[in-house]
Amino acid sequence: MSSSLTPAPFTSLGLLAAMACLPVAAHAAHTPETAPNSAIMQHPNVPTSHPSTQTNTLADPHGPTPEHEHPEPMKRPGFWDNMLLPPLTSRPEAYGQPQSLELKPLPSALLHQGPWGVFNANTGAAAGFGTVGYYAVSRWAEDWSSLRDKRNRIDMLDPLKYIPFNDSGSIYLSLSGNFRHHGFYDQKAGFGTLRTSPSYRSNLRWNAGADLHLGQHVRLYGELMSAQAGGMNYFGYAGGRWRSKLDAQQAFVEVRGHMLGATMGAMVGRMTFLDAPPYVTAGAVYPTLPYSWNGLRGYAFWKRFRFDIFDLSLTNNAPPVAFHDQVGWRSRLFGAYTSYALPNFKLMNRNSQIFVDTFYLGYLLASNPIAASRGTIPGSTHRDTPGMRVWGNAGPIEFSLGGMWQGGEFRPANNGRTRPVSAYSFNATVSWRFANWWGRPAIGIQADDISGGDTRKSQTSSWGNFLSPYVPSAYYLDISTYIGNSNLIDVGPIATIATSRNTSLLMKVPVIWRSSVNDAIYSNPTAPYAFRPSGAYTATMPQASFTWRATRHVTFSIDGEYAFASKSLIKVGASSGAFVQTNLELTF
C-alpha cells in the first residue's frame, strides 16, 4: 500500500436533495443505563407488542413486573411531557458503557428495534447496529412500523415517523432530524501540548434523514449533515471532521429477505458502522461529524446466532464545497463479526443473558506514522485483528471480557523495509448491579492491557504497538481523549447510578501506565506525543458524566475530568489540567 493513493468522487443519491428543508431537531442519547424501575409509565392505550415486531420487549432480570407497578391511566403525553420515557441512555459514543441488560418489558411504542429477537438485548447493541431505544445511534436502525397501530402513536411528531403510501402500510417513509451542540473547556489540552492557556471550543451540527421502505424487502436511506465549529483560543479543527458544508453523510440501499432459516440482508452505499466492541470503535462522534463508510455490508440473523461481513472505505469529508465528499480510499475497514447468544438462564433469581462474539477486523491505512525514540517514522500499515469477546449479565454481575491479537505489517515511507507486527489487547469490565438499592447502582472495576512497541529495536524488527485507528468510545477510558487506547495498562473503579427516573451518573477513576516504557504515550492510536518520560506511570484521571433526559426529544449532559499527570511526565514538559464538556441534543 502506498501513501500516494488518492480519493475518488462519490455521487450522492438523488433523494437527498429533498431532505434539506426537513425540520431541525436533535439526537437523544443512547446507552443502556436504566433509571429505577425503568421510569416507564404505561400508557393505557399503548399495547406491549404488535404484529410486525413482537421482539421489541425484553424480560426483566428481576422477574415479571407486577400489575400494581403500572400507574393509573393518564392523558396522552405531549412534546414536553416526560412521564412516558424510554430507558434513560447516555450519548451515542457511550453505547458500550455500562453493559447493562436489565430492561423491563416495555411498550412497543417506546422501543423501535427491528425483528432481531434475543439480539435486541442491551437496547439493541447486541444486534450490531448500535443501540436502538426510542431513537437509535444510527437512525436507519429504528423500526417505526409499529405506528401502523394508532394506539402506538404517543407523540405529536409521530406523523413524521410513519407516512404510509399504500393501504397496507408496507410502503412508508420515516423522517428524522437532529441538532447537537458540544462545548469543550480545556485547561491544559493534551497535557499542555496544544495550548498553555484555557481553551473553549464550541461546535454544532444538524442532520436530517429519510428512510423509505418499499415493502418488506427493499428500502432506501439518505441523511444530510452539516457541521460548524468555533470558540475562543480553539484548536484541532483541521481535516473536515469538525467543519463541513452540507453533504450526504449516509446514502444506501438495503435488500432483506428470509433464506436458510435466517433473516438476511445486504446494504450497499454510504453508511455508519458500529459492529465492533466499544473499545475498538464508537463512530467517533466527538468531532462534529461521526465516521461514515462506503461499501458493502451483509448480515444474517438466526434465533441465537448472527453473522456480519463488511468491506468499507472511510468517507473523506475534507472538501470545503457542499456535496463534494468523497470515498476515502486511503483508509479501509473490512472483516467479519459473529455473535452467539447462550440460552438464557436464571442466577440468584435474575434472568441472565450472555453473548459470545468472535470477529476479524482488517485495517488498511495509507498514513500511519509510528513512534521513534525521537519523533515519528512515517509510513503505511496493514493490520489483521482476530478477537473474541464474552459479555452480558449473569444475575447481578454485568461484564465484558475481550481479547485481540494483531498481526500485519508496517511499511515505512520512501520504500523502507517492511516490519512485521505482533501486538495484543485485553479488555475487561465487571460490575455488580445492586438492583434493590436506591438508584440501582452498578459498581465494579475496569482493567485493560494494550501492548506497545519498542523504539530501541532496529527498523526491520517486529513492531508491538496495538492499533485501533477508528477511535474507541471516549467513555470507555478517558472522556477528555487526552490518552488513546494504545500502549497502556489501566485499572480503576467504575460506577453508574440512576439519580432519578430521568437522570444518570457515570463515575470512574482510571490509573494509567505505559505497557512499554520504550514506546510513546498516545493521544490517539495513530498520534504519539513527543513526550518520552522515564517511568511507566502516566496519569490518574478521575471523571464523571451526568445525563438528564428532559423529554424524549431533549437531552442535556455535562462531563468533567481532571488529568493528574505523573511526576515523570511533568518533568519532560507535560501539565495536569481540567476538562469539562457540555452536550445538548434535540431529536425527532
C-alpha positions, -999 to 999 in steps of 0.1 A, spaced: 0 0 0 13 34 -9 7 68 7 2 82 -28 -34 68 -31 -59 95 -39 -97 95 -32 -123 93 -59 -156 112 -61 -187 96 -45 -220 105 -60 -248 112 -35 -283 97 -41 -308 120 -57 -333 116 -29 -310 136 -5 -317 170 -21 -353 168 -10 -343 165 26 -326 199 30 -357 215 43 -366 189 69 -373 202 104 -343 207 126 -344 187 158 -318 165 176 -304 134 189 -315 120 222 -289 97 239 -283 60 235 -265 39 261 -284 14 282 -284 29 316 -318 23 332 -334 45 357 -351 30 387 -379 6 375 -370 19 340 -390 51 348 -417 38 324 -453 47 328 -475 25 306 -500 45 285 -534 29 288 -538 28 250 -503 15 242 -500 -23 236 -469 -40 247 -464 -58 214 -475 -55 178 -476 -80 149 -447 -66 129 -421 -65 157 -431 -88 186 -394 -89 198 -394 -53 210 -396 -62 247 -371 -78 269 -375 -99 301 -370 -81 334 -340 -97 352 -359 -95 384 -390 -113 372 -422 -100 357 -434 -65 365 -463 -67 390 -495 -52 377 -497 -28 406 -465 -11 394 -483 4 364 -499 38 372 -534 49 368 -545 58 332 -532 92 321 -538 115 293 -517 112 261 -483 130 267 -471 159 247 -437 171 235 -426 184 269 -442 156 289 -415 134 304 -439 110 321 -436 84 293 -399 80 287 -379 51 272 -350 38 292 -326 65 301 -295 64 280 -263 84 275 -249 98 243 -242 76 213 -204 75 219 -211 58 253 -232 30 239 -209 3 253 -207 17 288 -220 1 310 -231 -33 297 -264 -34 315 -290 -59 302 -315 -50 329 -346 -38 310 -382 -43 320 -408 -53 294 -416 -21 276 -445 -9 254 -436 -13 217 -442 25 214 -410 30 234 -386 6 216 -382 9 179 -360 -21 173 -360 -45 143 -370 -82 144 -338 -93 160 -351 -114 188 -326 -120 216 -301 -97 199 -323 -67 209 -308 -71 244 -288 -42 258 -311 -18 239 -302 -34 207 -264 -31 209 -261 -69 206 -275 -67 170 -245 -49 157 -263 -17 146 -256 4 176 -281 10 204 -318 13 194 -342 26 221 -368 52 213 -342 67 190 -310 50 177 -274 59 172 -278 51 135 -312 64 127 -318 38 99 -317 11 126 -350 24 140 -383 5 131 -413 27 132 -437 2 116 -455 -2 150 -472 31 142 -495 13 118 -514 6 150 -526 40 160 -526 30 197 -488 32 195 -488 69 185 -479 87 217 -460 117 204 -470 149 185 -442 141 160 -453 106 152 -469 117 119 -434 123 106 -421 89 117 -446 69 97 -460 82 65 -478 54 46 -481 54 8 -504 23 3 -534 8 20 -515 -20 37 -489 5 51 -460 -17 37 -447 13 17 -439 41 41 -415 69 49 -398 78 82 -383 113 86 -357 121 113 -337 151 125 -310 161 149 -295 192 163 -265 188 186 -242 213 204 -210 203 222 -189 227 243 -154 218 254 -133 236 280 -97 225 283 -75 240 310 -43 223 296 -53 205 265 -34 173 257 -14 176 289 -4 211 279 8 203 244 -19 221 225 -25 253 244 -8 267 276 -39 289 284 -75 277 287 -94 269 255 -131 268 248 -143 250 217 -179 252 205 -193 230 177 -227 221 165 -243 200 138 -276 193 123 -287 164 102 -319 152 85 -327 117 74 -353 100 52 -360 62 54 -382 49 26 -394 13 29 -406 -2 -4 -424 -32 11 -407 -57 35 -377 -64 12 -362 -31 -1 -355 3 15 -336 34 7 -320 56 34 -304 90 30 -290 115 55 -277 150 51 -254 166 77 -237 200 82 -212 209 108 -198 242 122 -171 249 149 -156 279 166 -147 291 201 -120 310 219 -84 300 217 -95 269 200 -75 242 182 -78 210 162 -104 219 136 -85 207 106 -95 179 83 -132 183 77 -145 163 107 -154 195 127 -164 219 99 -183 207 69 -206 220 43 -239 203 38 -233 168 23 -245 132 22 -235 116 55 -253 84 46 -269 71 14 -275 34 8 -299 7 -5 -308 -23 17 -323 -56 5 -337 -80 31 -353 -114 29 -355 -149 45 -332 -177 35 -318 -208 52 -340 -202 83 -325 -167 88 -333 -131 82 -306 -120 57 -298 -86 43 -273 -66 23 -265 -28 24 -247 -10 -4 -236 26 -3 -226 51 24 -234 42 60 -224 43 96 -208 11 111 -208 1 148 -204 -37 148 -173 -38 170 -167 -36 207 -168 0 222 -130 -3 229 -124 -7 192 -147 20 177 -178 40 186 -183 60 154 -161 89 166 -188 114 175 -166 138 194 -158 155 161 -189 172 148 -192 146 120 -191 110 130 -174 84 108 -193 72 77 -182 44 54 -187 35 18 -190 -1 6 -209 -33 12 -223 -49 43 -241 -82 46 -258 -98 76 -278 -128 87 -298 -135 119 -308 -169 132 -325 -174 165 -293 -174 186 -266 -167 161 -258 -138 138 -232 -131 112 -219 -98 97 -194 -93 69 -182 -60 55 -158 -42 33 -158 -4 38 -138 27 29 -138 58 51 -156 89 38 -133 118 31 -153 149 42 -124 174 39 -135 191 6 -148 226 16 -176 226 -10 -211 213 -4 -219 178 -19 -183 171 -27 -175 144 -1 -155 115 -15 -147 79 -9 -115 79 11 -96 50 -5 -67 58 19 -84 41 48 -103 8 48 -120 -14 73 -130 -50 64 -138 -82 81 -165 -103 98 -183 -104 131 -202 -133 147 -223 -134 179 -239 -164 197 -265 -158 224 -262 -185 250 -295 -199 262 -308 -176 289 -308 -188 325 -315 -176 360 -289 -168 386 -298 -155 420 -334 -154 408 -325 -130 380 -328 -135 343 -294 -137 326 -281 -135 291 -245 -139 278 -232 -133 243 -200 -149 228 -186 -128 200 -158 -137 176 -145 -114 149 -118 -105 125 -111 -68 117 -87 -58 89 -73 -22 86 -55 -5 57 -41 29 64 -21 48 38 -8 71 65 1 57 99 33 70 115 48 50 144 68 63 173 106 65 173 130 74 201 126 109 189 97 120 167 79 95 144 86 73 114 61 80 85 46 51 67 15 30 60 1 -1 77 -20 -32 72 -34 -48 103 -51 -82 108 -70 -84 141 -88 -116 152 -106 -113 185 -132 -126 210 -155 -110 235 -178 -126 261 -202 -102 276 -237 -98 292 -251 -105 326 -251 -135 350 -276 -125 376 -264 -92 392 -230 -94 375 -227 -73 343 -194 -79 325 -174 -76 292 -142 -97 288 -124 -94 255 -90 -102 239 -75 -95 205 -42 -104 187 -29 -82 159 -7 -91 131 1 -74 98 29 -51 87 42 -15 88 57 -1 56 80 29 61 77 57 36 103 61 7 104 23 1 119 14 35 120 -22 46 87 -37 58 83 -45 95 60 -73 108 35 -65 136 27 -86 166 5 -69 192 -23 -77 216 -52 -61 236 -71 -74 267 -101 -55 279 -123 -62 309 -152 -45 328 -170 -63 356 -198 -47 378 -223 -58 404 -258 -44 400 -274 -36 433 -309 -37 419 -327 -32 453 -307 -1 463 -317 34 456 -306 43 421 -299 7 412 -261 13 411 -237 -9 392 -203 -8 410 -173 -25 396 -138 -23 381 -123 -18 346 -89 -30 335 -71 -30 302 -37 -42 289 -29 -29 254 6 -36 240 32 -11 230 63 -12 207 100 -9 214 117 21 198 151 7 206 148 -21 181 160 -19 146 137 -6 119 133 -41 104 123 -58 137 88 -67 148 66 -37 159 44 -45 190 21 -14 193 -16 -24 191 -36 -2 168 -73 7 170 -74 35 144 -111 42 143 -114 58 178 -128 38 206 -156 52 227 -144 82 247 -165 69 276 -147 36 277 -114 50 292 -109 88 290 -137 113 283 -111 140 276 -95 118 249 -61 130 261 -50 94 261 -58 68 234 -62 31 237 -26 22 227 5 12 248 -12 13 281 -22 -6 312 -51 8 332 -72 -2 362 -97 16 383 -132 16 398 -163 24 378 -199 31 390 -232 40 374 -263 52 392 -297 64 382 -300 95 403 -337 99 393 -361 84 368 -347 106 340 -311 113 352 -280 91 355 -244 95 367 -213 76 354 -181 78 375 -147 62 371 -111 67 382 -86 50 358 -50 48 368 -28 46 337 7 32 330 25 26 298 26 -11 288 61 -5 272 84 22 286 102 21 253 72 33 233 54 67 234 22 79 251 -5 82 225 -32 109 223 -50 85 199 -37 52 185 -23 70 154 -8 101 171 20 97 197 30 125 220 66 139 217 70 132 255 95 104 263 93 102 301 114 78 321 88 59 341 58 38 332 32 55 354 14 81 333 -17 97 349 -47 93 372 -79 106 356 -110 108 378 -140 116 357 -178 118 358 -207 122 334 -242 134 343 -271 130 319 -306 145 321 -332 133 297 -357 161 299 -381 146 273 -380 120 246 -366 148 224 -343 168 246 -312 155 264 -286 175 283 -254 162 298 -222 175 314 -189 157 317 -159 166 339 -124 152 343 -91 162 360 -59 147 345 -33 143 372 -1 138 351 27 118 367 59 135 380 80 119 352 55 133 326 56 168 341 94 166 343 95 163 304 71 193 299 36 180 304 9 196 326 -20 185 347 -54 201 339 -92 200 339 -116 191 311 -153 200 310 -178 192 283 -214 201 279 -238 185 254 -273 195 242 -292 172 219 -326 179 202 -341 149 183 -372 138 164 
